Amino acid sequence: MASSSAAPQQINVTDLDVPQLADVRRQLEEELTHLSNSYAQLRQAQAKFRACIDNVGQVKPENKDKTILVPLTNSLYVPGKLQDTDHVIVDVGTGYYVKKTRAQALKHYESKVEYIRTNLEALQETIQKKQENMNYLINVLQMKLQQQAGGKEPKAG
């Protein structure tokens, strides 16, 4: 009995009236907007990790003692020299940094890119299903509105 009340109740949208359909449409639009925003944020994170892979690739023995620009913030860089080309400092999240070899750093960032890729694929499927639900709902809503318009005209005449 408890398991049936915990499961989401399915309702046939053709049984709903126009105001209820409009409410469901608004809810679906909000969900689609949220999912689309999440998708865009994941794409940005994936791009940042790919940039990190490129940056780690630039740390190589032939660049030792070369002058580089070291980022202090997103918009402030200072000149510096590359001393240790075997290790890099990796931001592992929430303000923690770990010293890793270049190979370990590449593996770390590549695993992040792959993890985000799988999440993006799952999110894309969810967005697609929600969009299909939205299209079906719009069709039902248009049909109901046409029925209402067709039903009211004879009464007026």
Disulfide bonds with the S-S distance in Angstrom:
none
